[in-house]
Amino acid sequence: MFLNFEIDTISLLLPLALILLLSKLLQMGCKKIKMPQVVGMLLAGIIIAFVDKIPGLNLLDDSARAGIKFLAEIGVVLIMFSAGLGTNLNSIKSSGVSAIVVTSLGVIVPMGLGFLVAGLFSGFGGTITLEDGLTVSKTWSNLFYGVILTATSVSVTVATLKEMHRLNGKAGTIIISAAILDDIIGVIVLSVILSLSGAGASGGNTLGSIMCHNDVVAVLLNVLFFFIFTVGIGVGIHYLFKYLNKKKPHTRRLPIFGLAFCFFMAFAAEKFFGVADITGAYFAGLALAGIGHHINPIRDVLADDTSDYIERKSDVLSYMIFSPIFFANVGINADFTGLKASMIGFGCCYILAGLLGKVLGCGIGAKITGNHFKDSIRIGIGMMARAEVALICANKGIDAGLVDSGMSTFIVIMIIVSSFITPLILKLTYKNENPVKEDYNETLQEP
């Protein structure tokens, strides 16, 4: 995304200082009262947004907001790269069927509920007139409201599970796997609805659109090409890093090269294949996962896993600055000035449909594939969080004329609500349980 003006560094420095200071202080407070520390970062953003409303202060001008948004987008890429690095590949294989079912119901149920709520408030028949004078069936508009609710952003969930040392547990692995599939299915559904409604078309210089003029087929080709590209380059990079690790183990060049690969994959996914950049970042981490241990030549003992080493070095960069900015940015964007009184009833029901849709759809999908009831609940809750993907989908619908412009406010509310309650409820579901051994750095004593 290119900015239409230059970012003023000076205007950005004070907001960044406040974000880092408040985030850390609130994280420490959350840790004291045994709440997920990610909640502290979210609270920091909301506090700063309120401070910005003080007359004459002008803490967050357009330049500062653009700079924060830019850094936040890098933050979410780094979070998903770290998640890929920490993913247990063997667990991914074992959760494949479950992840597919969870994703499928996690798309169908919220989309159906969104369609139903939109139809109940605006009607199931008739047409709507677009800005260019064309008319489309209201059915497509209702369907697009459902499409917005299919988007999942598990960054909050990933951060919470990592903090509690649960990311490599069964529920965490299924959540990550399902989120990747959810992103792909969401892109396909979004493009299909826009294409079939005639309100918009997916474009761009992607390989699929170059080879085929049909938007639906182009999207499918883009996804296929992305996976072929990812598998090909991922296998090559994996063995290249193994070779580098064997020659020069645990040197700084490994995490630096790893970050370079992460940013390249994020760029390639979005630019060339129309897949979200966070998906590319996750697969970059996945390609480097499980590189293996090496013998420490000084102590002649088996040293730490190289993937862990790269992850630790990347986390320093991420959690020092980029991750707090990402989570704070969610709170900063809570602008309620566009709230329409006439839409409050619809907006509240729509938000409820979005939250319950993921919990019910993903939870039922997890249960019918053999997961325990508590893990099924965790998976449903973990898939409930929304972030920038939902806003992007909503903006697509607004630009196409299929969605009311006032809906962006309710999407922000849903993001904030889901971002807060997801880590809180997740932590409650793990109460009085020991962390997963593979995801915990310290030695656990056997009972």
N, C-alpha and C positions, 0 to 999 in steps of 0.2 A: 504494500500500500504506500503510495507516494503522497507526501504532504504538500499542500498548496501554498505553504509559507515556511519560512525558516524558523527553526526552534531557537528561542532566546535562552541561552544557557543560564544567564543570571536569574531569570524568572523561574527556572526549574530547580535551582539549588535549594532554596528554602523549603518548598514542598517535599523534596527528597529527604532533606534533613528531618522534617517532621514525621514523614512516613517511617523512616528507619528508627527514629527515637521512640515514637509511640508504639510501633509494632513490637519492638523489643520489650518495652515496659509492660505492655498488655500481654505479651506472651509470657513474661515472668509471672504476671498476676494470674493468668489462666492456669499456669503450671501449679501455682500455690493452691488453687481451689480445684485442681485435678480436672480441668477442662482441656480439650484439645487446643494446642497453642495456635493452630491456624485460625481459630476464632479471634484471637487477639489481633492478627493482621487484618482480618475483615473489619473488626471494630475500629481500627486505626483509620481506615479509609472513610468510614461513616462519620467519625469525629471530625476529620479534616474537611469533609464536605459541608458539615454544619458550620465549622469555623469560617469557611469561605463565604457563607451567607451574611456575615457581619458587614454592615454598610461601610464602604470606604476601604475595606481591607484588600480586596482583590487578590487573594492568595493564589487562586488558580485561574490564571488568564488562559486564553486559547492556546498560547504557545506552551504553557506549563502542562496543560491537559494533553496536548499532542505528544509532548515528550514523555509523560508518564505512561500514556497508552503505548507508545513505541517500546519502552522498556518492559512494560507488562507483557507484550506479545513475545518478547525474547524470554521472559520469565516462564511462560507456560510451555514454551519449546524445551527449555532446560528441565522443567519438572517432568515432562513426558520422556525425555532422553534418560533421565535418572531412573524413571520407572522401568524403561526397557532394559537398562543395565542390571537392575535388581530383579528382573523377572526370571523365574525358574522355568527353563524351557521344557523340562520333562513334565512339569505340572501343566503347562500350556497344552501339551499333547493329550494329557489325560482328561483335560476339561473341554476338549474340542466340541463334542456333541452338546454338552451342557451349555457352553457359550453360545452356540448357534441357536438353540431353543430359547435361551434367555434373551438374546438379542431380538429374535423374531417376535416374541410376545411383548418385549419391551418397546417395540415399534408399533405393533398392531393395536395394542390396548390403549396407549395414550393418544394415538392418532384417531382411533374410533371415538374416544371420549371427547377429544377436542372437536371433532366433526359434529358430535351430538350436541355439545354445549353451544357451539356456534349456530347450529340449525334451530335449536330451541329459542334462542334470543333474536335471531334475524330471519328465520324462516328457511324452509328446505326447498322452496320453489322460487321461480322468478329469475330475473337477471340483474346484473350490475353493469353500470356504464363506466368504462375506463377513460383515462384522460385523453386518449387519442380518438375517442368517440365510439370505439368498438364496444360491443356488449358480450358478456360471458355469463354462463349459467352460475347461479349462486352456489350450486353444488361444488364448483371448483373452489370458490372462496372458502366455503366451509371445510373442504378437504385441506386447503392450505393452512387453515388455523390448526388442523390436526397435525400437519407436517411439522409445524414449529415445535410442537410438544414431543416429537420423536428425538430431538437433539439431546444428547447427553454430554456433559463435561465432567469428567471424573478427577480433575486436578485437585479439588478439595478432598475428595475421597482418598486419592493416592497419598496426598500429604498427611492426612490423618492416619491412614493405615501404616505409613512409614514411621510416623512418630510413635505409634504404639507397637512397632515391630510386628505388624500383621500382614504386610504386603504379600509375602510369599505363602500365606495361608491359603486354604482352599477357596474361601470366599473372595479374597483379594485377587487371586489368579483368575478366577472366573470373571470378576468385575473388569479387570484389565482386558482380558480377551474379548468380552462382550462389548466393551466400549470401542475397541478397534473396529469390530464388525458393525457396530451401531453407526459409526461415522460413515462407513462405506455405504451401508443401506440408506442412511439419511441423505447422502449426496444423490443417490440414484432416485429416491422417492421425490426429492425436491425438484430435480430436473424433469422427471416424468410429469409431475403435476403442472409445472410451468409450460412444458412443451405441449401437453394435451389440451390445456386450457386455452392456449393461444395468447396468453397474457404476457409471456416472456419466453426467452430461449437461452439455453446455456451456450455461451460462446467461448472465445479465448483461443489461443494458439496451442491447444493441446493436441496430442497425436491423434486421438480419436476423432476430433472435430475436423482435422485435416483430411482424414481418410474417409469420413462418412458424414453426409449432410444431415442425416436423421439424428436429432438430439439424443433420443433414448439410446440408440445403438452407440452413439459417440460416447456417452457416459459409461456404458458397459465396457466398451473398448478401452477407455481411459483406465478404468479400474483393473482390467486384465493386464494391460501394459505395465501399470504400476507394480503389480505383484511380480510379473516376470522380471522387470527391472530390479526390484528390491531383492528378490531371491538371488539373481545373478551377481549383483554388486555386493550384496550382503555376505555371500559365501566367500567371495574373493577378499573382502576387507577382513573378515574373521581370520582367515589363514595368514593374511599379511600381518595383522596385529600379533598373532601367535609367533610369527617369525621375529618381529621386532622385539617382542617380550623375551624371547629366548636369547637374542643377541644382547639387548640392553634392558634387563628387567627393572621395572619400577622406576623408570626415568621420567622426567617431566614431559618429554616429547610424546609419551603415550596419551595422557589426558588432553594435551593440546591437539594432537592429531584426531583424537576422538571427538572433541568439540567441533573441529573443522568438518568432520564427517557428519556430525549431527546437523549442523547448519546447512550443509549441502543437501542432505536428504530432505530436510524441511522445505528448502527452496524448490527442489526438484518435484516433490510431491504436489505442491500448490501450483507451480508455474507450468509444468509440463503435463501433469496428469489430472489436474482439477481435484485432487484429494487434499484434505486439510493438512497444513504444515505440521501440526502436532502428531499426525499419523506417521509422517515421514521421520520425525524426531524419535518417536517411540521405536520404529523399526530400526533406526540407526543404533539405538541402545541395545535392541534385541540382537542385532548382528554381532555386537561386541560382548554380549553376555556369555558367561561360561567359558572364557578364554582359558582359564585354568590356573593352577599354581605353578610356582617355579622354586628352584632350590636357591636359597640365599647363599651366595658364595662366601660371605664372611663368617656366618654362623653354621653353615652347612646343614641348614634345617629347611623344612618346607615352609615357605613364606605365604603371605596372604594371597587370596585369589586376585588375579590381575584385574578382573572386572570390578571387584570391590575397590581396588586402588584407584581406577579411573573414576568410579562413582564418587568416592570420597573427595577427590580433587575437584570434580565438577560441582559437587554439593557446596563446596566453599564459595564458589562463584555464585551459585544459585541462591543459597540461603543468606548470603551476606547482603545482597542488594536486589536481585531480580525477582525472587519469589515474594518477598514482602511487598514489592511494588505491584506485582500482579494481583495479589489478594486485596491490597488496599484499593486498587483501581476499581474493583467490583463495588466497594462501598462509595467511592468518590462519584461513580456514575449514577448514584441514586438521586436523579433529578425528578421531582414530582410536580414540576410546574406544568407539564403537559397533561395532567390528569383531568379527565372529563367526567363530570358528575353523572352524566347519562350512561356511562359505561361501567360504573362501579360494580353493579350487580353482575354483569357479564364477566368483568375482569376477575372478580373474586371466585366465581364458579370455574372460570377458565384456569386460574392458578391451581385450584383444588384438583381439577381434572388432570393437570400436568403432574402434580406431586403424586396423587394416588395412582395414576396410570402407570408410572414407572415401578412403583412399589408392588402393585398387583401383578402387572405383566411380567416383570423380571422375577419377582418372588415366586409366582406360580410356575414359570418356566424352570426355575432352579429346583423347585420341589418335585415336579413331575419327571425330572431327569435324575432323581435319586439322592439329592442333597438333603441333609438334615433340616428340620424346620427352622432352627436358629440360624443356620448358614443361609437358608433361603431368604429369611427376613433381612439378613445383613446384605445380601446381594441386591435385593429390591431397594433397600435404603441407599446403598452405595451408588446405584444407578440413577438415583433421584435428582442429583445435583445438576444444575444448569449453569452455563456461563456464556461466553461470547458467541458460541455457535448458535444458540437460540436467538440472540440479538441479530446475528447475520441473516438467519432464516427469516426473521420477522421483517427486517429491512428489505430483503428480496421481495417479500409479499407486498410490502408498502409501495415499493418502487413499481411493481407490476400492477398495482391498483386492486389487488385481491384482499388486502388487509387494511383495516382502518389505521390511520397514522397514530391514533391515541393508544394503540396496543403496545407500543414500545415501552411505555411507562409500566404497564403490568408485567411485561417480560422482565424488566429490571427488578421489580418487586419479587417476582418468582425466583430470579437468580439470587437475590439477597436472602430470601426466606430459605430456599433450598441449601444455600451455602452455609447458613447458620445451623439449621436443624440436622443436616446430614452428619457432620462430625459429632454433634452432641448425642444423637441417638445411636450412632455407630459405637461410640465409646461405652454407652450403657449396655449394649448387647455383648460386649467383651468383658464385662465386670466379673472379677474373681476368676479369670482364666489366665493361664500362663501364656506368654508370647510364643510364637513359632520359633523353634530352635534355629532353623536355617536363616531366619530374618533377624536374629538377635546377635549382637557382637560379643556379649559376655557369656561365660559358661554358666549354664543353668544347672542347678542341683536337682538331682532326681529325688522324688518324694520317697 
